[in-house]
């Protein structure tokens, strides 16, 4: 009888300890997640929250947050949408006029171990690996062909959607068309009404490059529709 009571006590104690450790692990995990900056994109089709991985892509995250804090993304549209691939924003207004962010291009950080999986957010660029400025895309599906390899740089992943993936799906499903030189433009513009950093205390700005290393770029927007 005593052995049975002792065994029962051991089992109960073990269960309580396991539960306590699980709660502690969850608390640690939540604390770690809370320490990552998060930006909320308030779009016309719903809200998207992205968590940013400054430990993996410090320059890309810093650039994205500074563009957010400068209100660069407010009012811009998702100008390139391809279902089963990605949705892209960060450069154009509703009539496809271009908005210059006023910041220098950043270095490519695609060799950071992060992959272009579904829901990840990455910097858009042209052929030059170090040409990303403000445009970004959210992967609608996993696109590992966009990842860096040993012989070439890829597209820098710097965060992931933690809330609103259904909004990404909805945007990816809209009807698109060609507009002048641009393809896959939503027929009905989908704006980012505003973008805001939700937890500013989690982010410390990186030093800005010396002014003489930045070439100011001023480009007047030219409407494609008159």
C-alpha positions in Angstrom: 0.0 0.0 0.0 2.8 2.4 0.9 4.6 1.6 -2.3 1.5 2.4 -4.3 1.1 5.7 -2.5 4.8 6.6 -3.1 4.5 5.6 -6.8 1.4 7.8 -7.1 3.1 10.7 -5.5 6.1 10.3 -7.9 3.8 10.2 -10.9 1.8 13.3 -9.7 5.1 15.2 -8.9 6.5 14.2 -12.3 3.4 15.4 -14.1 3.4 18.7 -12.3 7.1 19.2 -13.0 6.6 18.4 -16.7 3.7 20.9 -16.8 5.8 23.6 -15.0 8.7 23.1 -17.5 6.3 23.3 -20.4 4.8 26.5 -19.1 8.3 27.9 -18.5 9.4 26.9 -22.0 6.4 28.6 -23.5 7.0 31.7 -21.4 10.6 31.8 -22.7 9.4 31.3 -26.2 6.8 34.0 -26.0 9.4 36.4 -24.5 11.8 35.7 -27.3 9.1 36.3 -29.9 8.1 39.5 -28.1 11.6 40.7 -28.4 11.4 40.7 -32.2 10.1 43.8 -33.9 6.7 43.5 -35.5 5.1 45.7 -38.1 1.4 45.8 -38.9 0.3 46.5 -42.4 -3.2 47.9 -42.4 -4.4 47.0 -45.9 -7.8 47.5 -47.7 -8.3 43.7 -47.5 -7.4 43.2 -43.9 -4.4 43.5 -41.6 -1.1 41.6 -41.9 1.4 41.4 -39.0 5.0 40.6 -39.9 7.7 39.6 -37.4 11.2 40.8 -38.3 14.4 38.9 -37.6 17.0 41.5 -36.9 19.4 38.8 -35.7 19.4 37.3 -39.2 19.0 40.3 -41.4 19.9 43.4 -39.3 20.4 45.8 -42.3 17.2 44.8 -44.1 15.1 45.0 -40.9 16.6 48.4 -40.0 15.8 49.7 -43.5 12.3 48.3 -43.5 11.5 49.8 -40.1 13.0 53.2 -41.0 10.9 53.3 -44.2 7.9 52.3 -42.0 8.6 55.1 -39.5 9.0 57.6 -42.3 5.5 56.7 -43.5 6.9 55.6 -46.9 4.5 52.6 -47.2 1.4 54.5 -46.3 -0.9 54.7 -49.3 1.2 52.4 -51.5 -0.4 49.5 -53.3 0.4 45.8 -53.9 1.5 46.5 -57.5 2.5 43.0 -58.5 0.4 40.0 -57.5 1.0 36.5 -58.8 -1.1 33.7 -57.2 1.1 30.8 -56.2 4.2 33.0 -56.1 4.1 36.2 -54.2 2.5 39.7 -53.6 4.8 42.7 -53.9 4.5 46.3 -52.6 6.7 49.2 -51.5 7.1 51.3 -54.6 3.9 52.5 -56.3 0.8 54.5 -55.7 -2.7 53.6 -57.0 -2.0 54.8 -60.6 1.4 53.1 -60.6 3.3 56.4 -60.0 6.6 55.5 -58.4 7.5 56.7 -54.9 11.2 57.1 -54.2 12.0 56.1 -50.5 14.9 58.6 -50.3 17.2 55.9 -48.8 20.3 54.4 -50.4 20.2 50.7 -51.6 21.2 48.2 -48.9 23.6 45.2 -49.0 22.2 41.8 -49.8 21.8 39.6 -46.7 20.4 36.5 -48.4 23.1 34.1 -47.0 21.5 34.3 -43.6 20.0 30.8 -43.4 16.4 32.1 -43.9 14.4 30.6 -46.7 11.7 32.0 -49.0 9.0 29.8 -47.6 5.2 30.5 -47.6 4.5 33.6 -45.5 8.0 34.9 -45.4 8.8 38.5 -46.3 11.8 39.4 -48.4 13.4 42.4 -50.1 12.7 42.9 -53.8 15.5 44.0 -56.0 16.8 44.1 -59.6 19.7 42.1 -61.0 22.2 43.8 -58.8 22.2 41.9 -55.5 22.8 45.1 -53.5 20.0 47.1 -55.1 17.1 46.6 -52.7 15.6 49.9 -51.3 12.0 49.8 -50.0 10.1 47.3 -52.1 9.3 43.9 -50.5 7.3 40.8 -51.3 5.5 38.2 -49.2 5.8 34.7 -50.5 2.4 33.2 -51.2 3.9 29.8 -51.6 7.4 28.4 -50.8 9.9 29.7 -53.4 13.2 28.1 -52.5 14.6 28.9 -55.9 14.8 32.5 -54.7 17.2 31.5 -51.9 20.9 32.1 -52.0 23.2 29.3 -53.1 26.9 28.8 -52.7 27.5 30.5 -56.0 24.9 33.3 -56.1 23.0 35.6 -53.8 19.3 35.3 -53.5 16.4 37.4 -52.2 16.9 38.4 -48.6 14.3 37.0 -46.2 14.0 39.2 -43.2 10.8 38.2 -41.5 7.6 36.2 -41.6 3.8 36.7 -41.4 2.5 35.9 -37.9 -1.0 37.1 -38.4 -3.1 37.7 -41.5 -1.9 35.0 -43.8 -5.5 34.7 -45.0 -5.2 38.3 -46.1 -2.2 37.4 -48.2 -4.2 34.6 -49.7 -7.0 37.0 -50.5 -4.7 39.5 -52.2 -3.0 36.8 -54.2 -6.4 35.7 -55.6 -7.5 39.0 -57.1 -7.9 39.7 -60.8 -4.8 41.2 -62.4 -3.9 42.9 -65.7 -1.0 44.6 -67.5 -0.6 48.4 -67.2 2.0 49.8 -69.6 5.3 48.3 -68.8 3.9 46.6 -65.6 2.4 43.2 -65.5 0.3 41.4 -62.9 -1.2 44.6 -61.5 -4.5 44.1 -59.6 -7.4 45.5 -61.5 -8.7 47.1 -58.3 -5.9 48.8 -56.4 -5.2 47.3 -53.0 -3.6 49.9 -50.7 -1.6 49.7 -47.6 -3.5 52.3 -45.7 -0.7 52.5 -43.1 2.2 50.6 -41.8 3.2 50.8 -38.1 5.9 49.4 -35.8 3.9 47.7 -33.0 6.7 47.3 -30.4 9.3 50.1 -30.9 11.2 49.2 -27.8 12.4 46.0 -29.4 14.3 47.9 -32.1 17.5 49.9 -31.9 18.3 51.8 -35.1 21.6 51.1 -36.8 23.9 54.1 -37.5 23.2 55.8 -40.8 25.8 55.8 -43.5 27.9 59.0 -43.8 26.0 61.6 -45.8 28.7 61.8 -48.4 28.1 58.1 -49.3 24.4 58.7 -50.1 23.4 60.1 -53.4 20.0 61.8 -53.0 17.5 60.5 -55.6 14.6 62.7 -56.5 12.2 61.2 -59.1 8.9 63.0 -59.9 6.1 60.4 -60.2 4.8 60.1 -63.7 1.2 58.8 -63.9 0.6 56.0 -66.4 -3.1 56.8 -66.5 -4.1 60.4 -67.4 
